[in-house]
Amino acid sequence: MRRKDLRFGRSRRGAGRVRELRAPFVAPAPTGVSTRTRLRVSGQDAAVLTEVGVLLGSLAARDLATRCRQGTATDAASWADRKRALTASSSARWAGSVTRATHDQWALARRAQAAELTWLRGETARIAARLARPLGAKADKRAGLARGCAGPGERHAKSRRLQALGNRLDALEADWRAGRVRVVRGGGRLARLRHRLEETGLSAEAWRERWQAGRMFLTAEGESGKRYGNETVRVTESGQLSIRLPAPLTHLANAPHGRYVLTASAAFHHRAGEWRERITADRAVAYRVHHDASRGRWYLTASWQRAVVPTPPLPAARARGVVAVDMNDGHLAARHVDVHGNPVGRPRRFAYDLSGTASRRDAQIRHALTRLLHYARRCGVASIAVEDLDFGDAVSRERHGRARRFRRLVSRFPTARLRARLTAMAAERDIAIVVVDPAYTSRWGAQHWQQPLSTGNSEATRHDAAAVAIGRRALGHPVRRRAAPPRLHRSDGHGHRTAQAGAEAREREEPRPRLPGPRTRSVPPGRGANAGNQRAQDHSGHAAGHRSRYGAGTPPSP
């Protein structure tokens, strides 16, 4: 046990047991893609779109209420009955889109309910464990004992919190058993904003416009084999956009077969070639028309599914080394690591700012990831190594109750968004994402790599060392920089001494490359008889036998 603790740079006293690390794996590429463009609609187009969206939104709200009342007691027959009831008020295709969206929304609410159940059970168990300990008791990780409350005041506050969380847990468990979910079409945050308009400075008319835009429904699923891949919302190759109107609104049609053609044209700039190939081949493309009431703009989003691309095997992904990334708040610390686990070149840092609106934060993340991918392409690697970060428990009050700054930092850290964005953007450039276990990367990286990477002119940061640790773990190497020396001496008598190059690595024992220029020795470089023989050069009992200028074995003339 002592040797294991010393290896990882920790003393035996107070050290917890090192948990088993998960093996690295290659993240699968996303199968669905989307692109968005702005629609510069006229006043008449906006009025028609609003009327269609409000009508379909009311049908979607009615269908969602019906689905929530059914709970878990639903089947294909009840789904068909709901679709049949909506068809008379719209059309068969609009009814299919509405029922499918209702099904997805109910399933999402159910998954969120399960996640909240897990969180509440964990929180109540942690608080109960703390209340069972004496006041001021210290935590014992080996025995699995939590720390006690600091004083009577904290104990009273924790008791009240346990009672409140217990009531929430009981109500949520009753809803789970009954199959009830609570969904707000338009968003619960926007609904709660209605009661504090004075604090936000938002007028009632502006709130009502946002609420109406959030509850509208203008989503049409694609159909393969139909013209341009969608019969309900159709976008031609020239950008002409037309909508099949529901049955009650056919009087608004300005084209045959109950369709309304907008004066605005749709022009996709991102993934335009792939979208054009799909619509010309009549492959399914789904469309969604969205109104941003705060900015007064209309947008069109096109989405489709790609064929499942097989995930490259792990040896192929790390055959040319990796670019390891340590994700931090405000920047990405990247380091190029070759196949032997050695850092190459200088460390790179890609900064981003998470302040401001959601669109600005998303743009900052995309810009940082774009620079990272360009750097990986210049390095010539086939994969990027990242940590499998999950801060679900790190924001818990019971684990980091007094570290409010750390909890606030973790809460706003966009781990899921960074991971999803990086995987999608890397798939476009044929770069694999290798995911590694995040345990001890910062600690062991600083212990084994921060000091060796520091020079007189620059000092390596903890994040740079963590990036090297991530890269070595992705390549299958230990984080430790150098293995223990041989037992007797420092030569290779007991095997290769370093952990950077294995026995199968080529050119590991060849002579050093010849350096041009004058030497202080009389024999020119590479002219000695045993210049390429390391055994002759490294062992003291063997003469090097350099060749003289008169030739080997030829004595000089008297």
C-alpha positions as a Python dict, from the first residue, in 0.01 Angstrom:
ca = {
    (1, 'M'): (0, 0, 0),
    (2, 'R'): (288, 236, 80),
    (3, 'R'): (449, 187, -261),
    (4, 'K'): (117, 255, -434),
    (5, 'D'): (66, 577, -240),
    (6, 'L'): (420, 698, -305),
    (7, 'R'): (383, 626, -673),
    (8, 'F'): (90, 862, -698),
    (9, 'G'): (260, 1125, -482),
    (10, 'R'): (42, 1086, -176),
    (11, 'S'): (120, 988, 179),
    (12, 'R'): (-47, 693, 341),
    (13, 'R'): (-205, 905, 611),
    (14, 'G'): (-543, 1044, 504),
    (15, 'A'): (-520, 911, 149),
    (16, 'G'): (-829, 755, -6),
    (17, 'R'): (-819, 454, -229),
    (18, 'V'): (-762, 530, -596),
    (19, 'R'): (-1070, 433, -789),
    (20, 'E'): (-1057, 216, -1098),
    (21, 'L'): (-1023, 420, -1415),
    (22, 'R'): (-1252, 367, -1711),
    (23, 'A'): (-1092, 276, -2040),
    (24, 'P'): (-1085, 546, -2313),
    (25, 'F'): (-1331, 519, -2600),
    (26, 'V'): (-1414, 696, -2924),
    (27, 'A'): (-1729, 909, -2909),
    (28, 'P'): (-1981, 824, -3184),
    (29, 'A'): (-2054, 1091, -3440),
    (30, 'P'): (-2400, 1251, -3439),
    (31, 'T'): (-2652, 1108, -3683),
    (32, 'G'): (-2869, 1420, -3712),
    (33, 'V'): (-2769, 1760, -3849),
    (34, 'S'): (-2947, 2091, -3890),
    (35, 'T'): (-2897, 2431, -4046),
    (36, 'R'): (-3082, 2759, -4004),
    (37, 'T'): (-3143, 3068, -4209),
    (38, 'R'): (-3331, 3393, -4163),
    (39, 'L'): (-3656, 3461, -4349),
    (40, 'R'): (-3707, 3824, -4445),
    (41, 'V'): (-4086, 3798, -4462),
    (42, 'S'): (-4331, 4070, -4554),
    (43, 'G'): (-4617, 4190, -4336),
    (44, 'Q'): (-4867, 3962, -4510),
    (45, 'D'): (-4636, 3662, -4482),
    (46, 'A'): (-4587, 3727, -4111),
    (47, 'A'): (-4964, 3751, -4057),
    (48, 'V'): (-5029, 3421, -4237),
    (49, 'L'): (-4750, 3242, -4053),
    (50, 'T'): (-4877, 3373, -3721),
    (51, 'E'): (-5233, 3259, -3791),
    (52, 'V'): (-5118, 2912, -3897),
    (53, 'G'): (-4882, 2880, -3601),
    (54, 'V'): (-5146, 2985, -3347),
    (55, 'L'): (-5401, 2739, -3486),
    (56, 'L'): (-5159, 2447, -3487),
    (57, 'G'): (-5028, 2552, -3146),
    (58, 'S'): (-5376, 2526, -2996),
    (59, 'L'): (-5410, 2177, -3146),
    (60, 'A'): (-5069, 2081, -3006),
    (61, 'A'): (-5170, 2204, -2659),
    (62, 'R'): (-5491, 2004, -2672),
    (63, 'D'): (-5309, 1691, -2783),
    (64, 'L'): (-5044, 1732, -2513),
    (65, 'A'): (-5313, 1761, -2246),
    (66, 'T'): (-5474, 1442, -2374),
    (67, 'R'): (-5142, 1259, -2374),
    (68, 'C'): (-5062, 1372, -2018),
    (69, 'R'): (-5398, 1247, -1895),
    (70, 'Q'): (-5329, 904, -2045),
    (71, 'G'): (-5005, 867, -1850),
    (72, 'T'): (-4826, 537, -1901),
    (73, 'A'): (-5143, 363, -2017),
    (74, 'T'): (-5100, 435, -2385),
    (75, 'D'): (-5043, 229, -2698),
    (76, 'A'): (-5045, 256, -3076),
    (77, 'A'): (-5427, 251, -3087),
    (78, 'S'): (-5457, 556, -2858),
    (79, 'W'): (-5194, 734, -3065),
    (80, 'A'): (-5394, 667, -3380),
    (81, 'D'): (-5711, 797, -3210),
    (82, 'R'): (-5538, 1123, -3120),
    (83, 'K'): (-5408, 1165, -3473),
    (84, 'R'): (-5751, 1095, -3619),
    (85, 'A'): (-5906, 1358, -3393),
    (86, 'L'): (-5657, 1623, -3510),
    (87, 'T'): (-5681, 1541, -3879),
    (88, 'A'): (-6028, 1692, -3915),
    (89, 'S'): (-5903, 2027, -3778),
    (90, 'S'): (-5580, 2040, -3983),
    (91, 'S'): (-5457, 1766, -4217),
    (92, 'A'): (-5312, 1417, -4188),
    (93, 'R'): (-4953, 1534, -4217),
    (94, 'W'): (-4992, 1823, -3972),
    (95, 'A'): (-5164, 1583, -3729),
    (96, 'G'): (-4875, 1339, -3760),
    (97, 'S'): (-4622, 1611, -3682),
    (98, 'V'): (-4823, 1731, -3383),
    (99, 'T'): (-4864, 1385, -3229),
    (100, 'R'): (-4498, 1298, -3282),
    (101, 'A'): (-4389, 1625, -3114),
    (102, 'T'): (-4628, 1553, -2827),
    (103, 'H'): (-4480, 1207, -2782),
    (104, 'D'): (-4124, 1346, -2774),
    (105, 'Q'): (-4218, 1620, -2529),
    (106, 'W'): (-4384, 1375, -2291),
    (107, 'A'): (-4084, 1140, -2307),
    (108, 'L'): (-3847, 1430, -2235),
    (109, 'A'): (-4052, 1534, -1934),
    (110, 'R'): (-4047, 1176, -1811),
    (111, 'R'): (-3667, 1158, -1834),
    (112, 'A'): (-3635, 1489, -1651),
    (113, 'Q'): (-3864, 1352, -1382),
    (114, 'A'): (-3644, 1045, -1339),
    (115, 'A'): (-3332, 1263, -1314),
    (116, 'E'): (-3494, 1479, -1047),
    (117, 'L'): (-3595, 1168, -854),
    (118, 'T'): (-3236, 1047, -852),
    (119, 'W'): (-3109, 1387, -740),
    (120, 'L'): (-3363, 1419, -458),
    (121, 'R'): (-3287, 1072, -325),
    (122, 'G'): (-2915, 1144, -324),
    (123, 'E'): (-2958, 1480, -150),
    (124, 'T'): (-3187, 1344, 122),
    (125, 'A'): (-2947, 1056, 187),
    (126, 'R'): (-2649, 1291, 220),
    (127, 'I'): (-2831, 1527, 457),
    (128, 'A'): (-2956, 1239, 669),
    (129, 'A'): (-2602, 1102, 694),
    (130, 'R'): (-2473, 1442, 809),
    (131, 'L'): (-2748, 1479, 1067),
    (132, 'A'): (-2664, 1135, 1206),
    (133, 'R'): (-2308, 1247, 1288),
    (134, 'P'): (-2213, 1449, 1600),
    (135, 'L'): (-2161, 1821, 1576),
    (136, 'G'): (-1819, 1912, 1442),
    (137, 'A'): (-1731, 1555, 1342),
    (138, 'K'): (-1484, 1526, 1056),
    (139, 'A'): (-1545, 1321, 746),
    (140, 'D'): (-1386, 978, 709),
    (141, 'K'): (-1375, 873, 346),
    (142, 'R'): (-1233, 531, 421),
    (143, 'A'): (-1515, 446, 658),
    (144, 'G'): (-1774, 619, 439),
    (145, 'L'): (-1872, 868, 709),
    (146, 'A'): (-1988, 1220, 624),
    (147, 'R'): (-1886, 1528, 816),
    (148, 'G'): (-2113, 1654, 1087),
    (149, 'C'): (-2277, 1994, 1108),
    (150, 'A'): (-2062, 2283, 1225),
    (151, 'G'): (-2305, 2396, 1493),
    (152, 'P'): (-2666, 2397, 1611),
    (153, 'G'): (-2763, 2664, 1356),
    (154, 'E'): (-2643, 2460, 1061),
    (155, 'R'): (-2803, 2147, 1205),
    (156, 'H'): (-3139, 2326, 1229),
    (157, 'A'): (-3108, 2456, 871),
    (158, 'K'): (-3022, 2110, 742),
    (159, 'S'): (-3317, 1960, 925),
    (160, 'R'): (-3554, 2207, 759),
    (161, 'R'): (-3398, 2142, 419),
    (162, 'L'): (-3434, 1766, 469),
    (163, 'Q'): (-3802, 1812, 549),
    (164, 'A'): (-3859, 2028, 239),
    (165, 'L'): (-3673, 1791, 9),
    (166, 'G'): (-3858, 1497, 160),
    (167, 'N'): (-4193, 1656, 79),
    (168, 'R'): (-4080, 1718, -280),
    (169, 'L'): (-3960, 1361, -306),
    (170, 'D'): (-4290, 1218, -182),
    (171, 'A'): (-4491, 1426, -430),
    (172, 'L'): (-4259, 1339, -717),
    (173, 'E'): (-4269, 967, -638),
    (174, 'A'): (-4649, 980, -639),
    (175, 'D'): (-4643, 1148, -982),
    (176, 'W'): (-4396, 889, -1109),
    (177, 'R'): (-4611, 598, -1000),
    (178, 'A'): (-4922, 758, -1152),
    (179, 'G'): (-4741, 849, -1477),
    (180, 'R'): (-4811, 1222, -1440),
    (181, 'V'): (-4576, 1479, -1590),
    (182, 'R'): (-4595, 1857, -1566),
    (183, 'V'): (-4521, 2034, -1895),
    (184, 'V'): (-4569, 2401, -1985),
    (185, 'R'): (-4592, 2474, -2357),
    (186, 'G'): (-4401, 2793, -2417),
    (187, 'G'): (-4158, 2735, -2129),
    (188, 'G'): (-4196, 2741, -1755),
    (189, 'R'): (-3942, 3020, -1716),
    (190, 'L'): (-4139, 3248, -1946),
    (191, 'A'): (-4460, 3157, -1764),
    (192, 'R'): (-4310, 3253, -1426),
    (193, 'L'): (-4178, 3575, -1576),
    (194, 'R'): (-4537, 3698, -1612),
    (195, 'H'): (-4559, 3756, -1235),
    (196, 'R'): (-4249, 3981, -1211),
    (197, 'L'): (-4259, 4201, -1517),
    (198, 'E'): (-4170, 4511, -1317),
    (199, 'E'): (-3840, 4360, -1205),
    (200, 'T'): (-3734, 4274, -1560),
    (201, 'G'): (-3864, 4592, -1723),
    (202, 'L'): (-4077, 4396, -1970),
    (203, 'S'): (-4419, 4523, -2068),
    (204, 'A'): (-4728, 4304, -2071),
    (205, 'E'): (-4765, 4338, -2448),
    (206, 'A'): (-4404, 4230, -2509),
    (207, 'W'): (-4447, 3933, -2275),
    (208, 'R'): (-4768, 3833, -2450),
    (209, 'E'): (-4595, 3844, -2788),
    (210, 'R'): (-4314, 3619, -2662),
    (211, 'W'): (-4565, 3383, -2504),
    (212, 'Q'): (-4760, 3354, -2827),
    (213, 'A'): (-4441, 3293, -3029),
    (214, 'G'): (-4329, 3023, -2786),
    (215, 'R'): (-4659, 2835, -2810),
    (216, 'M'): (-4688, 2844, -3189),
    (217, 'F'): (-4636, 2521, -3382),
    (218, 'L'): (-4485, 2527, -3731),
    (219, 'T'): (-4290, 2202, -3756),
    (220, 'A'): (-4329, 1957, -4044),
    (221, 'E'): (-4161, 1618, -4068),
    (222, 'G'): (-3991, 1509, -4388),
    (223, 'E'): (-4106, 1229, -4616),
    (224, 'S'): (-3874, 1039, -4848),
    (225, 'G'): (-4011, 1000, -5197),
    (226, 'K'): (-4217, 1317, -5182),
    (227, 'R'): (-4131, 1623, -5385),
    (228, 'Y'): (-3830, 1803, -5233),
    (229, 'G'): (-3846, 1573, -4932),
    (230, 'N'): (-4140, 1741, -4759),
    (231, 'E'): (-4502, 1779, -4863),
    (232, 'T'): (-4615, 2014, -4585),
    (233, 'V'): (-4336, 2273, -4580),
    (234, 'R'): (-4163, 2272, -4918),
    (235, 'V'): (-3841, 2453, -5009),
    (236, 'T'): (-3732, 2432, -5370),
    (237, 'E'): (-3375, 2440, -5498),
    (238, 'S'): (-3417, 2807, -5590),
    (239, 'G'): (-3523, 2890, -5230),
    (240, 'Q'): (-3901, 2924, -5283),
    (241, 'L'): (-4084, 2845, -4959),
    (242, 'S'): (-4446, 2726, -4954),
    (243, 'I'): (-4668, 2587, -4677),
    (244, 'R'): (-4964, 2353, -4699),
    (245, 'L'): (-5237, 2535, -4506),
    (246, 'P'): (-5459, 2353, -4254),
    (247, 'A'): (-5819, 2288, -4353),
    (248, 'P'): (-5971, 2586, -4162),
    (249, 'L'): (-5725, 2831, -4325),
    (250, 'T'): (-5739, 2725, -4689),
    (251, 'H'): (-5900, 3059, -4778),
    (252, 'L'): (-5557, 3220, -4727),
    (253, 'A'): (-5400, 3015, -5009),
    (254, 'N'): (-5237, 3199, -5300),
    (255, 'A'): (-5129, 2882, -5490),
    (256, 'P'): (-5307, 2564, -5607),
    (257, 'H'): (-5384, 2271, -5372),
    (258, 'G'): (-5432, 2491, -5067),
    (259, 'R'): (-5074, 2616, -5046),
    (260, 'Y'): (-4936, 2954, -4951),
    (261, 'V'): (-4613, 3069, -5119),
    (262, 'L'): (-4409, 3321, -4923),
    (263, 'T'): (-4247, 3619, -5091),
    (264, 'A'): (-3932, 3560, -4885),
    (265, 'S'): (-3681, 3308, -5016),
    (266, 'A'): (-3480, 3064, -4806),
    (267, 'A'): (-3104, 3047, -4868),
    (268, 'F'): (-2901, 2808, -4653),
    (269, 'H'): (-2532, 2892, -4628),
    (270, 'H'): (-2418, 2625, -4383),
    (271, 'R'): (-2439, 2268, -4519),
    (272, 'A'): (-2599, 2407, -4834),
    (273, 'G'): (-2447, 2141, -5059),
    (274, 'E'): (-2569, 1852, -4847),
    (275, 'W'): (-2916, 2005, -4819),
    (276, 'R'): (-2936, 2058, -5196),
    (277, 'E'): (-2837, 1697, -5262),
    (278, 'R'): (-3115, 1573, -5038),
    (279, 'I'): (-3396, 1780, -5185),
    (280, 'T'): (-3295, 1705, -5544),
    (281, 'A'): (-3305, 1332, -5459),
    (282, 'D'): (-3643, 1374, -5280),
    (283, 'R'): (-3501, 1256, -4948),
    (284, 'A'): (-3669, 1348, -4619),
    (285, 'V'): (-3594, 1693, -4475),
    (286, 'A'): (-3780, 1830, -4172),
    (287, 'Y'): (-3848, 2204, -4141),
    (288, 'R'): (-3935, 2431, -3850),
    (289, 'V'): (-4045, 2794, -3879),
    (290, 'H'): (-3965, 2992, -3565),
    (291, 'H'): (-4048, 3349, -3465),
    (292, 'D'): (-3806, 3537, -3239),
    (293, 'A'): (-4040, 3793, -3086),
    (294, 'S'): (-3767, 3975, -2894),
    (295, 'R'): (-3581, 4059, -3217),
    (296, 'G'): (-3879, 4060, -3454),
    (297, 'R'): (-3729, 3799, -3688),
    (298, 'W'): (-3844, 3478, -3851),
    (299, 'Y'): (-3614, 3179, -3900),
    (300, 'L'): (-3631, 2852, -4092),
    (301, 'T'): (-3448, 2544, -3962),
    (302, 'A'): (-3387, 2239, -4181),
    (303, 'S'): (-3283, 1907, -4024),
    (304, 'W'): (-3228, 1556, -4150),
    (305, 'Q'): (-3070, 1227, -4053),
    (306, 'R'): (-2748, 1093, -4192),
    (307, 'A'): (-2650, 736, -4251),
    (308, 'V'): (-2485, 580, -3949),
    (309, 'V'): (-2109, 612, -3991),
    (310, 'P'): (-1910, 336, -3817),
    (311, 'T'): (-1701, 468, -3532),
    (312, 'P'): (-1328, 429, -3602),
    (313, 'P'): (-1149, 182, -3373),
    (314, 'L'): (-942, 324, -3091),
    (315, 'P'): (-600, 215, -3232),
    (316, 'A'): (-674, 389, -3561),
    (317, 'A'): (-787, 708, -3383),
    (318, 'R'): (-461, 740, -3189),
    (319, 'A'): (-220, 606, -3455),
    (320, 'R'): (-79, 954, -3527),
    (321, 'G'): (-97, 1094, -3176),
    (322, 'V'): (-365, 1318, -3029),
    (323, 'V'): (-434, 1677, -2941),
    (324, 'A'): (-529, 1667, -2574),
    (325, 'V'): (-764, 1932, -2437),
    (326, 'D'): (-814, 2035, -2076),
    (327, 'M'): (-1147, 2216, -2053),
    (328, 'N'): (-1148, 2508, -1811),
    (329, 'D'): (-1367, 2802, -1729),
    (330, 'G'): (-1277, 3062, -1989),
    (331, 'H'): (-1025, 2872, -2200),
    (332, 'L'): (-925, 2540, -2354),
    (333, 'A'): (-569, 2426, -2278),
    (334, 'A'): (-446, 2212, -2571),
    (335, 'R'): (-126, 2014, -2616),
    (336, 'H'): (-3, 1797, -2902),
    (337, 'V'): (105, 1453, -2773),
    (338, 'D'): (276, 1207, -3008),
    (339, 'V'): (219, 830, -3021),
    (340, 'H'): (488, 770, -2756),
    (341, 'G'): (319, 1004, -2508),
    (342, 'N'): (565, 1292, -2544),
    (343, 'P'): (440, 1654, -2567),
    (344, 'V'): (534, 1817, -2896),
    (345, 'G'): (566, 2189, -2959),
    (346, 'R'): (436, 2466, -2742),
    (347, 'P'): (112, 2460, -2540),
    (348, 'R'): (-185, 2634, -2694),
    (349, 'R'): (-473, 2814, -2526),
    (350, 'F'): (-808, 2900, -2686),
    (351, 'A'): (-1006, 3150, -2482),
    (352, 'Y'): (-1382, 3209, -2476),
    (353, 'D'): (-1612, 3435, -2277),
    (354, 'L'): (-1941, 3306, -2133),
    (355, 'S'): (-2088, 3643, -2044),
    (356, 'G'): (-2377, 3801, -2230),
    (357, 'T'): (-2668, 3647, -2412),
    (358, 'A'): (-2710, 3282, -2504),
    (359, 'S'): (-2636, 3345, -2871),
    (360, 'R'): (-2312, 3524, -2781),
    (361, 'R'): (-2203, 3241, -2550),
    (362, 'D'): (-2276, 2987, -2822),
    (363, 'A'): (-2075, 3191, -3072),
    (364, 'Q'): (-1782, 3209, -2831),
    (365, 'I'): (-1781, 2831, -2786),
    (366, 'R'): (-1801, 2771, -3161),
    (367, 'H'): (-1514, 3012, -3226),
    (368, 'A'): (-1289, 2844, -2967),
    (369, 'L'): (-1367, 2497, -3100),
    (370, 'T'): (-1302, 2608, -3458),
    (371, 'R'): (-954, 2729, -3365),
    (372, 'L'): (-894, 2401, -3179),
    (373, 'L'): (-990, 2196, -3485),
    (374, 'H'): (-766, 2405, -3709),
    (375, 'Y'): (-478, 2344, -3469),
    (376, 'A'): (-547, 1968, -3473),
    (377, 'R'): (-545, 1970, -3852),
    (378, 'R'): (-207, 2150, -3857),
    (379, 'C'): (-63, 1895, -3615),
    (380, 'G'): (-165, 1613, -3847),
    (381, 'V'): (-346, 1407, -3583),
    (382, 'A'): (-661, 1203, -3636),
    (383, 'S'): (-823, 1252, -3295),
    (384, 'I'): (-875, 1496, -3008),
    (385, 'A'): (-868, 1370, -2650),
    (386, 'V'): (-1115, 1519, -2400),
    (387, 'E'): (-1234, 1433, -2051),
    (388, 'D'): (-1567, 1270, -1981),
    (389, 'L'): (-1676, 1548, -1747),
    (390, 'D'): (-1999, 1526, -1549),
    (391, 'F'): (-2060, 1788, -1281),
    (392, 'G'): (-2401, 1659, -1177),
    (393, 'D'): (-2293, 1601, -814),
    (394, 'A'): (-2040, 1882, -793),
    (395, 'V'): (-2308, 2150, -746),
    (396, 'S'): (-2451, 1972, -443),
    (397, 'R'): (-2469, 2177, -127),
    (398, 'E'): (-2372, 1878, 85),
    (399, 'R'): (-2047, 1813, -103),
    (400, 'H'): (-1936, 2173, -157),
    (401, 'G'): (-2171, 2365, 69),
    (402, 'R'): (-1924, 2629, 182),
    (403, 'A'): (-1745, 2661, -152),
    (404, 'R'): (-2011, 2877, -313),
    (405, 'R'): (-1769, 3022, -566),
    (406, 'F'): (-1674, 2673, -684),
    (407, 'R'): (-2038, 2565, -707),
    (408, 'R'): (-2124, 2877, -909),
    (409, 'L'): (-1829, 2810, -1138),
    (410, 'V'): (-1929, 2449, -1200),
    (411, 'S'): (-2293, 2539, -1255),
    (412, 'R'): (-2216, 2770, -1548),
    (413, 'F'): (-1946, 2551, -1701),
    (414, 'P'): (-2084, 2430, -2038),
    (415, 'T'): (-1954, 2071, -2031),
    (416, 'A'): (-2241, 1915, -2223),
    (417, 'R'): (-2251, 2194, -2481),
    (418, 'L'): (-1876, 2182, -2537),
    (419, 'R'): (-1879, 1804, -2576),
    (420, 'A'): (-2175, 1801, -2815),
    (421, 'R'): (-2043, 2091, -3021),
    (422, 'L'): (-1694, 1946, -3045),
    (423, 'T'): (-1821, 1603, -3150),
    (424, 'A'): (-2044, 1748, -3422),
    (425, 'M'): (-1782, 1989, -3557),
    (426, 'A'): (-1504, 1730, -3550),
    (427, 'A'): (-1717, 1483, -3746),
    (428, 'E'): (-1733, 1735, -4032),
    (429, 'R'): (-1352, 1732, -4050),
    (430, 'D'): (-1307, 1354, -4007),
    (431, 'I'): (-1148, 1395, -3665),
    (432, 'A'): (-1237, 1144, -3395),
    (433, 'I'): (-1304, 1236, -3032),
    (434, 'V'): (-1136, 1010, -2774),
    (435, 'V'): (-1302, 1035, -2432),
    (436, 'V'): (-1099, 949, -2122),
    (437, 'D'): (-1169, 918, -1752),
    (438, 'P'): (-1117, 1260, -1585),
    (439, 'A'): (-999, 1119, -1252),
    (440, 'Y'): (-671, 1262, -1116),
    (441, 'T'): (-565, 1423, -1445),
    (442, 'S'): (-498, 1764, -1290),
    (443, 'R'): (-330, 1624, -979),
    (444, 'W'): (-108, 1367, -1149),
    (445, 'G'): (-35, 1596, -1443),
    (446, 'A'): (93, 1868, -1210),
    (447, 'Q'): (294, 1614, -1012),
    (448, 'H'): (469, 1446, -1303),
    (449, 'W'): (470, 1702, -1586),
    (450, 'Q'): (444, 2061, -1463),
    (451, 'Q'): (805, 2090, -1347),
    (452, 'P'): (965, 1906, -1645),
    (453, 'L'): (769, 2121, -1893),
    (454, 'S'): (878, 2446, -1726),
    (455, 'T'): (1182, 2630, -1860),
    (456, 'G'): (1377, 2935, -1760),
    (457, 'N'): (1174, 3155, -1992),
    (458, 'S'): (828, 3009, -1943),
    (459, 'E'): (658, 2822, -1665),
    (460, 'A'): (409, 2548, -1748),
    (461, 'T'): (68, 2586, -1590),
    (462, 'R'): (-135, 2321, -1418),
    (463, 'H'): (-372, 2314, -1713),
    (464, 'D'): (-91, 2241, -1959),
    (465, 'A'): (26, 1953, -1743),
    (466, 'A'): (-331, 1821, -1719),
    (467, 'A'): (-359, 1828, -2099),
    (468, 'V'): (-47, 1610, -2126),
    (469, 'A'): (-195, 1368, -1872),
    (470, 'I'): (-517, 1350, -2074),
    (471, 'G'): (-326, 1282, -2394),
    (472, 'R'): (-115, 1006, -2240),
    (473, 'R'): (-425, 840, -2095),
    (474, 'A'): (-597, 854, -2435),
    (475, 'L'): (-294, 690, -2596),
    (476, 'G'): (-287, 409, -2341),
    (477, 'H'): (25, 529, -2157),
    (478, 'P'): (45, 587, -1782),
    (479, 'V'): (41, 948, -1669),
    (480, 'R'): (371, 896, -1488),
    (481, 'R'): (654, 1057, -1686),
    (482, 'R'): (929, 795, -1635),
    (483, 'A'): (932, 441, -1505),
    (484, 'A'): (1162, 326, -1223),
    (485, 'P'): (1530, 279, -1322),
    (486, 'P'): (1683, -71, -1342),
    (487, 'R'): (1800, -245, -1028),
    (488, 'L'): (2175, -252, -1090),
    (489, 'H'): (2280, 26, -1321),
    (490, 'R'): (2141, 290, -1560),
    (491, 'S'): (2197, 108, -1888),
    (492, 'D'): (1952, -110, -2080),
    (493, 'G'): (2067, -436, -1925),
    (494, 'H'): (1724, -504, -1772),
    (495, 'G'): (1513, -368, -2051),
    (496, 'H'): (1431, -28, -2190),
    (497, 'R'): (1437, 233, -1916),
    (498, 'T'): (1179, 490, -2026),
    (499, 'A'): (806, 463, -2064),
    (500, 'Q'): (791, 684, -2374),
    (501, 'A'): (899, 423, -2632),
    (502, 'G'): (801, 58, -2621),
    (503, 'A'): (996, -242, -2744),
    (504, 'E'): (810, -238, -3074),
    (505, 'A'): (889, 127, -3153),
    (506, 'R'): (1112, 166, -3456),
    (507, 'E'): (1436, 365, -3452),
    (508, 'R'): (1452, 382, -3077),
    (509, 'E'): (1811, 251, -3056),
    (510, 'E'): (1959, 407, -3368),
    (511, 'P'): (2239, 667, -3349),
    (512, 'R'): (2166, 1032, -3319),
    (513, 'P'): (2120, 1223, -3644),
    (514, 'R'): (2428, 1386, -3788),
    (515, 'L'): (2447, 1757, -3716),
    (516, 'P'): (2624, 1969, -3979),
    (517, 'G'): (2899, 2210, -3883),
    (518, 'P'): (3245, 2199, -3726),
    (519, 'R'): (3321, 1979, -3426),
    (520, 'T'): (3583, 2022, -3157),
    (521, 'R'): (3700, 1665, -3201),
    (522, 'S'): (3957, 1585, -3472),
    (523, 'V'): (3745, 1306, -3627),
    (524, 'P'): (3461, 1436, -3850),
    (525, 'P'): (3106, 1333, -3739),
    (526, 'G'): (3000, 988, -3856),
    (527, 'R'): (3358, 882, -3955),
    (528, 'G'): (3446, 662, -3661),
    (529, 'A'): (3449, 285, -3702),
    (530, 'N'): (3190, 235, -3426),
    (531, 'A'): (2993, 556, -3467),
    (532, 'G'): (2663, 370, -3493),
    (533, 'N'): (2735, 111, -3224),
    (534, 'Q'): (2578, 224, -2898),
    (535, 'R'): (2704, -81, -2712),
    (536, 'A'): (3062, 5, -2801),
    (537, 'Q'): (3015, 371, -2708),
    (538, 'D'): (2824, 329, -2380),
    (539, 'H'): (3028, 52, -2212),
    (540, 'S'): (3358, 156, -2057),
    (541, 'G'): (3541, -174, -2126),
    (542, 'H'): (3504, -158, -2505),
    (543, 'A'): (3727, 65, -2714),
    (544, 'A'): (3553, 298, -2954),
    (545, 'G'): (3820, 241, -3213),
    (546, 'H'): (3777, 558, -3416),
    (547, 'R'): (3929, 546, -3763),
    (548, 'S'): (4228, 767, -3812),
    (549, 'R'): (4296, 974, -4117),
    (550, 'Y'): (4553, 716, -4237),
    (551, 'G'): (4292, 436, -4251),
    (552, 'A'): (4196, 154, -4019),
    (553, 'G'): (4490, -50, -3893),
    (554, 'T'): (4754, 146, -4097),
    (555, 'P'): (5028, 292, -3878),
    (556, 'P'): (5176, 626, -3973),
    (557, 'S'): (5503, 628, -4154),
    (558, 'P'): (5805, 716, -3947),
}
